[in-house]
Amino acid sequence: MVGANEDYYEILRLKEELKQEFPEAFIVAFRNGQRVNTGEAVKEFVKNKRKAM
């Protein structure tokens, strides 16, 4: 594990930066210490981001 952040866009930026040296880098999502489906976590992030606007 390289980093942790609640902002999905920041995580994507970090992943792209890491892919130069680690082409197989990937994102893993956690909620309350439990691993969750990354796609569902992204949907929840986008939904909450829209609510905040």
Beta strands, then each sheet from edge to edge (+ up, - down):
strand 1: 29-31
strand 2: 34-36
sheet 1: 1+ 2-
end
